[in-house]
Amino acid sequence: MVRSTVTEDVQSWIRQLIVERGLAPGSPLPTEAELVELFEVSRVSVREALKALQALHVVEIRRGFGTFVGSLSLAPFVEGLAFRAAVRHRNGEPSLYELMRVREALETGLIDSVVTTVPQEDLDVLRGLVDAMEAEAAEGEIARSTDRAFHLALYRSLENHLLSEVLDAFWAAMDQVRGVLGDSREDPAATCAHHREIVEAVAAGDRARAVLAMSTHFDALRTRLAPER
């Protein structure tokens, strides 16, 4: 069995301290000296642990001001996911296809839940985003940010912040590896049609139609990313 290092133990203790004290992003943490005394370890171990946690957005070190609870964002997860997908793609593995399948599983499973929860103001936002897509498509390419905003707005009524972060993490990962996608995106006109159908199905409160519209959208995306048999 692989034993953890002192630095890894300190990282775990700092995380536990944040939870036990009910600290939130931006809350001040004990000083290095206080952590040394609390955990009975060296200053070097505390310093290394804090640097490692800063890279994970668990803590934020502000020189001259102290150490605070970090943003706790999923950015490190996105970086790792994107890097993994890019490396495996370059080695001939269907990593981008797999990434898309995870997104598909999340969204096709969720669309049924939002059909009766999306308020009129969100429907207006969604229709406005489809209008923006159509304008961009007329120029040759739909902005990834517009497409991304659509999918985030679609599930906003669920009021699940973790869900929104996870969905956005997969979008961000796809954005980071889009340089290796080649011709993997569907036709802009088809993208607009799919998104328009999703909105109108949700607006009509038709679950079966909404699920079919979302599935059709991902079918087109998967077709271009599917590994060769």
N, C-alpha and C positions, 0 to 999 in steps of 0.2 A: 504494500500500500504506500502511495506517495504521501509524505508528510508535508503539511503546509509550512511555509517559512514564517518567521516572526512578522515580516512586513505584511504578508497575507493575513495573518491573525489580526494585526492592528487594523487593516482595512475592514475586516469583518466586525471588529469591536466598534469602529467608528460608525458603520452602518447601523449596528444595533443601538448605539447611543442616540442616533438621529431618530430612530423609530420609538425608542422608549421615552425620549423626552418630548415627543410630538412636535419635532421641529419641521418647518416648512421651507421651501426654496427661499433663500435670502436670509434665513435665520442665522445669527452668529454661532460659531462653534467655539468650544474651549480653545485657549491658546495652545501652542506647541508644548510649552512648559507644563501646562495643566494636563494635557494628554499624556505626557511622559510620566507624570506623577500618578495619574489615574490608572494607566495600564501597566505601570512599572516596567517600562521598556526604555531603550535609548532614544535620544532625540533623532538620531539618524533613521531609526526604524519608523518613527512617527512621520518624519519628513518624506521618506520614500513612500509611505502609505498614502499620505495626502496628495503627493504628485500623481500616484497611480489613480486615485479616486477623482482627481481633477480631470484626467484624461477621459474618465467615464461620465463626467458631468454630475458626479455625486457631490463633490465639493467645489467651491470656487475660492481660489487664493487671491486676495487683493493686497498687493504689496503696500505696506504702510498702514493697512487698515485691519488686517486679520483674515481669518478663514470663515467662510460661510457655507451653508448648504447650497449646493449647485442647482441648476435648472431641472435636473433629473430627466432630461430629454432622452429620446431614443436615438439621438445622432450617432453614438458609437455603434449601435445595432445596425443602423443604416449603412455606415461605412463598412462594417464587416460583411454585411449581406451583399453590398455592391461589389466589394473586392472579391468575395468568394465567387459570385456569379461571373464576373469578368474573367477570372483566372480559369475557372472550369470551362467557360465558353471557348476560350482560346485553346483549350486542350481537347476540344471536340465533344464536350459533354453538353447535354441539353439544359444547362442551368437557367437560361433565360425563359425557356418553356416552363420549367418547374416553378420559377418565380411567378410567371403569369398564372399558372394553375392555382397557386396559393391565393393570389388576388381573386381569381374567379370563385374559388370556394368561399371566400369571405363575403364577396358581394352578392353572389347568387343566393347565398344563405340568408342575407340580410334584407334583400329587396322586398321579400314577402312581409317583413316586419314593419316596413315604413309606409306601405301603401295607405294605411289609414291614419298615419301620424303626421304627414307632411302638411304644414299649414299653408295658407294661400300665399303668404309673403315669401315662403321658401320656394313655392312653385313659380312665383314671379321671378325670383332670382335664377332658378334653373332655366326657365324659358329665355331669360336674358343672356345666360351663358351659352345656350344653344344658338341664339342669334349671333353672339360674338364668334362662335365656332364657324358659323356659315360665312360670316364676313372674312374670317381668316382663311377659310377653305378657298374662297374666291381668289385669294392672293397666292394660293398654292400649298399652304401648310397650316394646320391647326397648332397653335401654341400649346406646349405640354402643360403650361401653367393654367390655361383655360380648361383643358380636359380634367386636370387634377382638381381644380376648384369645383367643377361640376360634381364629381364623385363625393367630395367632402360635404358639399351643400346638401346632397341627396340624403345623407344620413344624420344631418345636424339635429333633426327633431327627436332623435333617440336620446339626446343629451348624455351621451356616453363618451367622456373625454378620452379614455384609454382607447376605445374603438377608433375614434378619429385619429389619434396618434399612430396607432398600428397601421391603419389604412394609408395614412400619409407617409409612413415609413417605407411601405412597399412602393409607393409612387416615387418617393425620393430616390430609392435604390434603383428603380428603373431609369430615372432621369440620369443618374450617375453613369449608368452603363449604356446609355442610348447611342454612344459613339460606336459601339460594337454591334448594334442592332441591324445595321444595314437597311435593307428594304423590308423591315419587319412590321411596320405600321400599316394599318389598313388604309384604303382610299379615303381621302378627306370627306368626300361626299357621302360615303357609306357611314363614316363616323358620325357625321351630323344627323343622318337619318336614324341611326340607332339611338342616339341620345334624345332626339325629338320623340321617338316612339316610347322610350323609357319614361319621359316626363308625362306624356299624354296618358300612358297606362296608369301611372301613379295618380294623376289628376282625376282619372275616371274611377279610381278605387278598384281597379280590376287586377287582382293578385296574379291570376294565371297569365294574363297579358304582360304584366310587368316582369314576371320571372322569365317568360319567353323572350321578351325584348332584351333583357340583360344577358341571357344565355346566347342569343344571336350575336350580340356585340362581342362577347368573349370567344365565340366560335370563330369569328373572323380574325381575331387577334391570334388565337391559338394555331390557326391554319398556317400562318406565316412563320410561327416559331416552332412548330412541331418537328421533332427530330426525324431524319430520314430512316426508313425501315430497310 
